[in-house]
Amino acid sequence: MLQPVKEKIILGIDPGTTIMGYGVLRIVGTKPELVAMGIIDLRKFGDHYLKLRHIQERVLSIIESYLPDELAIEAPFFGKNVQSMLKLGRAQGVAMAAAISRDIPITEYAPLKIKMAITGNGDASKEQVAGMLQRLLHFDKAELPTFLDATDALGAAYCHYLQMGSPKVEKEYKSWKDFVQKNPKKVSGV
């Protein structure tokens, strides 16, 4: 009898105060597949606190729609403008609080780590990350979003998938001889 394949849903978020990206990956066994990606458009809100409320509402709505098992979120990078950093940190914090309120574990990734995981280049452009994700996840180029914040968020989710590693092998072997001794039926001529 076949064992059911374990499934995991990873929500990736690229925090922003103007455009916030999200991406959802489904992992079945060891194979990732794109479920959804998009943006939370915050440009119509003039007040920063209204933006925060909208982030909370939309992230909770995304969580309720896709029921993620884990959240991968891009860490804010350090810029020169302290006020922008504070606002970005608040936006990230509200998205994280939404996940925490639903008991979803959170992992934070530096932008450099995400770019390295996806493209092998920490200085990769948003376009390079998007193009590589399109090839890795086999979706049509026409599905690439206008705002690459969505593919950045998908990149955070894919980076998290890669960090999960491959499934653990139940048995460990010290040598080929050890393998043969523990698996005589798998080795012919023994």
N, C-alpha and C positions, 0 to 999 in steps of 0.2 A: 504494500500500500504506500502510495506517495505521500510524503509529508507536505502540508500546505506551505507555499512560499511566503516567507515573512515580508511584510510590506512596511515601509517607513515613508512618511511625508516630511519633507524639510521645507520650511518657509525661510526665504532669504530676504533681507531688507537692506536697502541702501538709504540711510537716513538723509533727509534734506528738509530745508525750510521753505523751498519753493516747489521742488518736485521731489517726491519720495518714491523710490522704486521698490517693487516687490517681485519675487519670483518663487514659484512653487515647483519642487521636484518630487516625484514619486520614485522610490527605490524598491524594486521588486527583486528579491534575492540580492544580486550584486549589480543589477542593471538600472541605471538612472533614466528617467524619461521626464520630459517637460510636461507639466500639467497646466500651468498658467504663468503669465508675467504681465505686469502693467505698472501704472504709476498712480500715485495719489497726488492730484494737482492742487497745490496750495496757493497758486498765484491770485486767486480771486479774493483771498482773505487779507485784508489790510492789517488787522490786529494779530499780533503774534500769539496771543492766548486763544484766539479763535482757531488759529492754525493747529495749535496743540490739541484742542478739543476734537477737531476734524481728524487729526492723526489717530487719536485714541479710537474714535468711532469706526474709522475705516479699517484700522488694523484688527480690531475686534471682529468686524464683519468678515474680513479675509480669513481670520482664524476660524470663525463659525462655518464658513463656506468650505474650507479645505481640511480642517481638523489636523493641523500639523503636529507631529510628534516632537519636533525640535525647531528652534529658531537659530539661524545664523545671521548675524548682523555685522555690517561693516563698521569698524571703529572710526570715529572722526579723526582726520589727520590734523596736525597742528599747523594753523595758519598764523598770519601776522595780526589779523583783526580779532581782538579778544571778544568783542560783542558778537561777531558772527559765530565764533567758536561756542560761546555760551548758548546761543540760540540753537545751534546744531546739536549740542549736548542735550538740551531740553527735549528736542524732537526725538533724538535717539532714546532718551530716558522714558518718554511717553510710550514709544513703541515697545520698549522692553517691559514696561509696567503692564501693558496690555497682555503680553505673553505670560508674565508672572501671574497675573490674575487668573489665568487658565492653566496654571501649573505646567507650562511648557519650558523645558530647559533651554537656556540661552548660551550660545558660544559667540564670542566677539572675535573678528578677524581684522587685522590691519590691511589696508588697501594693497600694500606691497605683497603681502602673503597671498592674497586672492589672485592678484595679477600673475605672480610666480606660479601658483598652482594651475592656473588656466592656460597661460601662454608660455611659461618658462622664462618670462622677462618681467621683472618688477617695475620697469618703466613703460610697460605696454600702454597703448592708448585705449580709450573706451571702445573705439572701432575694432581694434585688434581683439580685445576680450570678447566683444559681441560676435565677431566672425568665428573665433575659435569655438565658442559655445554653440553656435549654429552648426558647426561641423560635428562636434562631440555629441550633441543631442539630436542630430539629424532632423532639424526642422527647416522648413523652406525659408530662403532668404527674404521672401515677401513677408514673413512673419516677424522680421526684425522690427522692433518698435521705433517710433520717431525719437522718443526720449530714451537714450541709452542708460538712464538710471535704472530702467527695468532689467536690462541685461547685466548691469553691475550687481543688482540684487540677486539675480539668477546665479551670477558668479560666486557670490557669498554662499549660496546654497550648494553649488557644485564643489566649491572648496571644502565645505563641511563634509560632503559625501566622500571626497578623497581622503579627508583626515580620519574618517571612520575606519579605514583600512579594510583589508580583506578578512573574510570570516576566519575565526580561530580554528586551527586543526586540533582535533581532540587528542591525538597521540603525537608525542614528540619523539624523535629518534636521534640518537647520538651519532650513528654512523649507518652506512648501508647494511653492514652486518646486523646491526640492531634492528633495522627495518625488516630484514629477511627473517630474523628469529621471531619477531612479533606478528608477521604476516605470511606464514608459510603457504597459504592457499593462493595468495596473490602472485607468488613467484614460481614460475615453471621450473621444473627440474629439481625441486627441493623435496 
